[in-house]
Structures are given as structure tokens and as C-alpha cells.
């Protein structure tokens, strides 16, 4: 049996398929008549929603999130979005698959993104900020984790390499701003590079992207703040005022308390970083929704629960 990838399922509309997928989300729900299972299935090419309508409670006992399962079902459209109506599920033993075949990865060239990151670091003139950045990213073990980390679980850049991709985009926006507004470029770019550093500790990528215990209980903003504060202690006489301003960038980059920001932006650099971060996150989030539309006749994306709207695609 040859593998049918998520991106190929549109060619199997109204047909039965049998293929293996990673379970990234599994929810047992009570419907009007009986229980059903809502699934999100994925492979390296993307993800798709699926539903189990029959014998849901019994089927739910057979597998869990993070398992690779063999799915037999029909490809249908619901509100112009492809879905799988699942008729049979079989858990695939670990020795029979390579997990890398089921993990979505950035489409960007990781080596080029890495080179760009170090170009930005080498452009920093402030000796303390530059040393801080080099101490962090020249650690090969840490940089490997940073390069693999996602930027989110479900909204934007939620794939391997997503954090590095997002960081380069945000830093590029901040670099542009530094040439057009009266800001401390070294501080702003350092904050951009480090703003989501806590996500290295917030997410796991194996067997599927999910929160770590410390990520769920503490969160990437305090994790990143503590990490940077600790790393600054390795540098002799790191200026207290400079560290305060840098920590403020990390603590305030979500912009609003309602969005889990630890502080509101209270410097020009913090204001720009928040806008750059939100700009890239929202743009890629919407783009991912548009890219997920596989029906050529569809006019709208799937519903964006975060922003409570659909997006027009025609």
C-alpha cells in the first residue's frame, strides 16, 4: 500500500482511501444522538480534519494523540473543506514507520535562515548584546533545539523550524523599522531575536507538537525572560539598565494582558516589536488557512476561532 499524503487527498474526493497519519488532536464529543470522535490528522505535507461517527467510545480506546494510525475512510467536503469520514482505524506499531514522515517542516531553507540569523547578530554593535546573543546561539545543542522548535501549537508557524522562520521575519520587520524611526537598533533587534526564545522550552515536537508541562504551567514569556536574565549573568558587568530594557521587550511583546502579555509595551522599541510580532503571526496564520483550502470552488477559509472570522479566498 502506497502512502497517500494529505496534500494529495483532494484528488480522492468522494473516494475511499487507506493511508497512515499522525494523530495530532483527538476529542471525544457527545453529539445529538451518540458520541463521536473529532480528529486532526497530519503528515509532512499538512493536516486534515476527520470524524469517527460509529462506535466512537470503543474506537477511542484503541489509540491516543501522538500515535500513527492507519485510516480507512471516505474523503468528503464539509463547508468547502476536505474531511475524512473514518470507517476503520488501526494503530501502527512504532517499528513500522519513521516519525519524520509525519512531521510538517518549514518550507524555508533552514541553513539560509540560520545564516540570516547570524548576519543580524553580527550587525549588532553593542558589545554586551552581541556577546549575549553569541553565547546563546553558538551553543550547538541549544541552536539545534531552537532550529527545530515550532512557533505555536495551532495558529501560526506550527511546524518544525517555525520558530526560526518567525524569528527571522520579525527581526527583518524590526530592522526595517530601525531605518525609518528613531530607535535603538541594537536593542530592538536583540529583542526581536530573543522575544520567543522561551518557546524552545514551551513545546515538544515528538511525537507531536504539544505543550511541555513547564510550557503549559509557566509559558514561553516568563521562560524566555528567565533564560535571558540568567544568560546575562555570564557576562561581566552587563549593564543593569540595558538588561531591564531587553527584558521589557520579551515581557511585553504580546501587547495586551488579554493576550497573555506580562507587561504592556512602554518603550518605542517594545511597541514596534509587538506590532512586528503580531503582523507576522497574523499574516502567516491567515496564509496557512488559505493554503489549507483544497476545494477549487471554495470562497472562504475554515473558521478562524482565534479571530472569530472566515477569510475570503477568491
N, C-alpha and C positions, 0 to 999 in steps of 0.2 A: 504493500500500500504506500503510494507516494504522498508526501506531505502537501496539504493544501493550506497555503498561508492566508492570513486574514485579508491581505490586500487583494487576494485572488477570489474571495468569496462572492464578489459582485457578478462574476462570470458563472456562478452556480445558483442564481436566483430561481426560486421555486423548484429546486432540485435537492435531493438528499446527498449529504456529504458524510464522510467518515475521516476524521483527522484529529491530531493531538494538539492540545492547547494548554497553556499555563492558567490556572485559576488565580486571578488577582483580586477578585471580590466574590463573596458568596453570602447571600442573605436569604434566610428562610422567612417567608412572609405568609400571613393569613389573608387569603382572598375572600371574595363574597361567598364562594361555595366550599373551598378547601385551601389547604396550604400549597404554596408554590415556591420555587427557588429562583431568585434573580441572580444571575452570574455576570461577571465581566471576565472574558477570556482573552488571552493575549499570546502573541509570539513576537518574533523580532521585527515583523512588518507592521504591527499595530494591534488594536484591540477591538472587541465587538461584544455587544450585549447578547445574553442568551437567557432562556427561560425553561425551567422544568415544570410542567403542569401536572404530571401524573405521578402518584406515589412519592410526593416530594419529601415527606419525613423520612421514609426508608432510604431514598436515594441520597439524602443529605448525610446519612451516616457513613457513606462509602468514601468520602473524600473531604478535604479541607482546603482553605486558601493556601496557596504555595505549592499545591500538588499539580502535576501534569496529568491530564486526563484524556482518554480517547473519547471523542464525542461523535455520536451518530444522530443526525438531525436534519431538519429542513431549513433552508435559507429563505427567509421572508423579509418583507419590508413592513415597518410599523412607523407611521408618521414620517414617511420617506427615508427612514433609517434602516439599514440592514440589521437583522437579528437572526439568531438561531433558535428554532423551536427544537429542544433536545428530547429525543426519544430514548436514548440509552447512553449511559456513562460507565466507563471502566477506568479505574486508576491505573496509571502506567508505572511499573517499577522503576526506581531510580537508575538502575543499571542499563535501562533500555533507551535512555535519552541523554542529550547534552544540554544542560540548562541554558547555555549561551544561545542556543537556537530559539529560545523563548523570551529573551530579554531585549526589549527595544532599546536602541542606542542612538545617540545623536547622529544626524546625517552629516554633521560638520567634521572636518579633518581634525582629530584630537591633537596631532602633532603641531598643526598650524595654530590651533587655539592656544596651545602651550607656549609656542614661540611668541605669540602676541602678548600673552600674559607677562612674560619676562621682558619683552620690549617696553611695556608700560612700567614695570618695576625699575628697569634700568634708566628710565627717563626721570625718575624721582630724584630731586636734588637734595632734599633734606636728609642728612646722614642718618638720623635716628629712624625715620620712617623707612628708608631704604634698607637699613640693616634689619629692621623688624621683618619686613617682607621677605628678604633673602633668608633669614633664619627659619621662617615658616616654610617657604616653598622650595628651598634647596634640600629639605628633608625628604629624601626619595620615597620613604614609606608613606609619609603623610601626603605627599603630592600624588601618589598613586591613588589613594583613597579620595582625594579631592577631585581628581580627574574622572573617577568612576561615579561619583555621587550624583543623584538626581537633585533638581532644584525644588521638587514638590512631589507629593504622592498622587495628586489627582488633577491639578489645574494646568500649570504651565511647566514646560521643560521636565516633565515627569518621566524621564528615561535616563539610562546610563550616559554620563557625560553632560547631562543637562545643567548641572551647577557650573561647570567650567564655561559652557556656552553662554549661559545667562550672565555670568560674571564679566566676560569679555564684552558683551553687548552693553551692559550697564556702565562699565568703565569707559567704553567708547563714547557713550552719550555724555558722560561727565567730562571727558576730555574735550569734546566739542563745546560744552558749556564753559569750560575754563578759558577758552579762547575768545569768548563773547561777553563774559561777565567778570566783575572784579571779585575773584575768589582766590583762595589759597589752593592752587592746583595740586600741590603735593599732598595736602591733607585730603582734598576731595577724592583724588584717585586712589589713595591708600584706603579710604573709607569704602569706595566702590569695590575694590578688590577684596576687602575683608568683610563686607556687610553681611554676607550669608555664610561665612566660614563655619558657623555652628551647625550647618546642615550636614557637614561631614559626620557629625555625631548624632544628628537627629534621625537620619534614615538608615535603614538596612536595604541592601539590594538583592540579597539571596535569602530565601528562594523567590521572593517577590518584593517589590518596593513597598515598604511599610515603615511605621514609626518604630524606633527602638524604645525601650522603656524610658530611658533618660530623655529621649526626644519628645515623647508624649507628656511626661511629667514636668519637664523643665522647659523645653522648647529651644529653638535654634538661636533666638535673640540673646537670652541670658547665657547660653552655652558659648556663643561666639564672643560675647563681652568678656566672660571669664577667661577664655582661651587667650585672647589678645592681651588682656591685662597681665596674665601670667607670663606670656612670652616677652612682654616689655621688661619684666624684671631681670631678664638675662642680659640686658643692655645697660652698661654703666651710665648712670646719670641721665636716664631717659627723662626728658622734661615732663614734669607733672601736669602742666597746663596743656601741653600737646597731647598727652595721653587722655586727658579729660575730654578734649575736643574730638579725638578719634573715637573714644567710647560712645560719645553722644551720637555720632553718625551711625554706629551699629545699633544703639538702643532706640533710635527714633526713625529708622528707615521705613517702617510700615506706615508711618504718618499719622495714624489715628489710634486712640485707645481701643476703639471698637474693632480694629483690625489687628489687635494683639501687640500694638507698639508699646514699648516700655516707657517711652517719652515722646512728646510731640516735638517735631523739628523746631529748634530755636536758634539756629545759625543759618546763614545763607547756604553754606555747603550742605548742611543737613536737609534743607528744603530742596535743593537740586537733586541730591541723592535719592530722596523719597520719590520725587517725580520721575527720575530716570528708572528706578527700580519698578515702579508701578507701570510706566509706559511699556517697558519690555515684557513684563509679566502679562499684562492685559493683551498686548498685541499678539504675543505667541499663543496665549490661551485661546483667543478668538481664531487665530490661524489654524490651530490644532482642531478646533471644532469644524472649521470649514474643510480642512483636509480629510476629516472623518466622514464627510458626506460622500457616499458612493453611488447614490441614485442620480443619474443624469437629469432626471425630471424634477428633482427636489428644488424647492425655492428657499427653504430655511434649514438652518443647522439644528442639531439636537438642542434641547433647552439648556441654557447656561444657568445652573442653580445658584452659582456664586453671585451673579449679577442680575438674576431674575429676568432673563430675556432670551429671545431667539435672535439669530443673525441672518440677514438676507444674503443669499449666495449668488443670485442671478446678476 
